[in-house]
Amino acid sequence: MIAVIFILIMLLYGGYSLWDTVMVYQGAFLPSDLLQFKPAEDAVESPTLLDLRVMNSDVRGWLTIDGTHIDYPVVQGENDMEYVNKDVYGEFTLSGSIFLSSLDSLEFDQGYHLLYGHHMDNGGMFGDLVEFPQESYFEDHTSGVFYLPDAAYDITLFACLEVDAYDPVVYDCGPEADMKKLLDYIEENAVQYREMGVTAADSVMGFSTCAEAETNGRVVVFGRLTKRS
C-alpha cells in the first residue's frame, strides 16, 4: 500500500512539474490579449501603445526583430531587476519581460540604448539571440523595428558580441555612454560584424541575453536605429 501511495505521489509530482514547465515556456510568448496593442508593421505612430501604457505606465514601446520570435512590448523599471520576473501587466512570471535599461533617458534619436530579456530554450523572449553568433543566422537576420507611441525606428543589425555580465563597455549605457569607445570595442571584439558605417552620431540599440553554456556569459546583438518619416 505504501508503495502504491509513493508511486501516486511521484506521478502527481511529475505531472505538476511538466505542467509548470509548459506554463513557463508558454508565458514566454506573446499572450493573445496583447496582440490588440501590437503596432501595425508600417506604422510611424502607434497610439495603441498609449492604451497599453494606461494599463502600465512603465511601457515604453514595442520591439520586433524580423524572422525571430522577438515581438514584444518593452517596459522600463526603476531598476534593472524590476522586470526580471514580472510581465507587462506587473504579474509574476519566470520569463519576465523585455525591458529597457533603467539608465536610459528615452532620447532615441542618438546615443546607446540597451534592452534585456531572458534566454528561453524554446526561443521565447530573447532566446533567439543566442543564434546570432552563427554566421548563417547573423547573415539571414538583419532588421527589426522599435515602435514608440509617437515614432518608429527601423533597426539594422550590424554586430554580435559574446561577453560576460560585467563587461564595462557593453553595459555602460545611458546618456553618458562613450559612443566612439563602444563602437570601436564592438568592431574589435565582435564574433559577427557587418560594416555599415555606424558612427558616434548614430543611435545604437543593444539586445542582451544569457549565453547557453556560461553562468555569466552574455550574447549581445547591436543595431542602428533610423527614425521613420
N, C-alpha and C positions, 0 to 999 in steps of 0.2 A: 504493500500500500504506500509506504514511504517513497519507494522508487517511482511509483506512478505519479505521486504528487510532485516529486522533484522534476520528472520529465515534463509535466504540465507547466511548472514554473519556468523551466528553461524555454519551452515553446512560446509561452506568453512573453518572456523577456526578448526572445529572438524576434518575435513579431513586432513588438514595440520598437526595438532597435531599427528594424527595417523600415517601419512607418516613419520613425523620427528622421532617418537618413533621407527618405523620399521627400519629407516636408522641408528639410533644409535645402535640398537641391531645387525643389520646386519654387521655394521662396526666393531663389537667386535670379529667377527670370521675371520679366515684366508682368505684373498681375493685370488681368483683363480690365479691371476698373480704372487703371491708369492710362489705358490706351486713348481714352477720350481727351486726355490732356497733351498727347503727343503732337508736336508741331507738324505742319504739312511739309513735305520734303523740299519744296521750292520756296519755303517761307522766308520773308525778310523780317517780318514781325510775327510774334507768337502770343496773342492775347490769352490763349488757353493756359499759359504758364502763370499768368496773373490769377486765374481761377485756382490753380493748384497752390499758389502762394497764399491764398486766403486760408487754405487748409493747413499750411505750414509755412510760416514766414521765412524759414531757412532755405526754401527753394530758390536756387539761383538761375538754373537753366536746364537744358536737356542736351545730352551728348549722344551722338550716333557715329560709330566707326563702320564704314561701309564693308559689307562682306563678313561681318563678325556678329556675335551675339550682343555686342555692346550697343545698347539702345535704351538709355535710362535717364530719368530726371537726376539733376545734380543738386546737392544741398551743401550748406556750409555751416558748421557748428562753431561754438565759441572756442573750442579747441579741437585738435585732430583725433581725439578719442571718442567724441560725442556720437558719431555715426558709424563707428566700427561695428556695433551690434544693434543698430537701430534703423528701421526702414524710413521711407519718406513721410510716413504718417506719424512717426515718432514711436512706433511699437517695437518691442524687442524682436530681433531676428538674428540668427547666427551669420547670415550672409551680409548683413549690414546694408550700406548704401554706397553709391558713388558720391564722393564728397571732395569739395574744393578745399585747399589748404586754408586754415583759419587766418593765415597771414595775408591772404590775397585782398587787394584793395578794390577789386572788381573793375579796374580800368583795362579793358580787354584790347584796346587799340595799340597797346605797347606792353613791354615787359614780359616777365616769366610767370606763368601760371601753372600750378601743379594740382593734379587730381589723383585721388587714391581710390582703390577698390580691392575687395578680396579676390584671391585666385580660387575659383571654384573648379573642381575637377571636371565638371560637366560643361564647362565653357561659360557658365553664368558669371555675372558681374564683370570683373576684369580677367577672367580665366583665359580668354583668348590671347591676352598679351604675351603669355609665355611661348606662343608660337612664333613671335616676331624675330627671335634670334636665328631662325632658319631662313636662309637666303630666299628660297622659293616663296615662302609665306610673306616675307617682307616685300618682295617684288610684286606680289599679287594683291597686296592691301596697301593702298596709297592715300586714301582720302576719308574724310568724315565731315561732320558739321557740329558746331556748338551753337545752340539756339539760346537766345535771351528773349524776354518779353518784347523788347523794342529793337532787337537787332539779331543778325545771324552771321556766323563766321565760318567760312569754308576752311577745313583743315587739310593741309598737305603734309603727310607723314614723311619725315626725312632721316630719322635715326632711331637706333635701338641700342641701349646700353644694358649690361649686366653689372650691377654694383651691389654694395652692401647697404643695409638700412641706415647707416650713419655717414654715408658719403657726404662730405662737407660742401661739395659744389652742387650736386644734383638736388639736394634737399635744402639748399639756401635759396628759398623762393620768397616772393613778396616784392614790394615796391623798391626795396634796396638791393635787389639781386644784381650782380655784375654780369650784364648780358654778354660782353665780349669774353670774359673768363669762362662763362658757361658754354658758349658756342665753340670756343677753342677746345675746351675739355671734351665736349661731345664728339667733335671731329677726331680728336686724338685717341679716344677710348671706345668708340662705337664698335659693336660687333657687326652691325649693319649700318650703312650710311648711303644717303642719296644726295649728291651735290646739287643744290638748287639755289645757291646764292643767298642763304639766310644771313642777315646782318643784325647787329645790335639794335638797329632801329625797328626791327620787326617785333611782332608779338608771337611768343612761343609758348606752347602748352605741352606739359609733360603728363604722362599717364603711368602711374606706378602701381605695381602689384608684387606679391611674394613670388620668388622663384620656386621651382618644384623641389630641388634637391638640397638647398641650403637653408638653414634656420633663419639666418639674417640676410639671405640673398634676395635681391630685388631685380625685376625686369622693368625698365622704364623706356617707354616709346615717346618720341618727340614729334610735334607737328607745328608748322607755321600757320598762324591764323590770318585769314584775309577777309575783311568785312564785306558782306554783300551790299550792293547798292540797288 
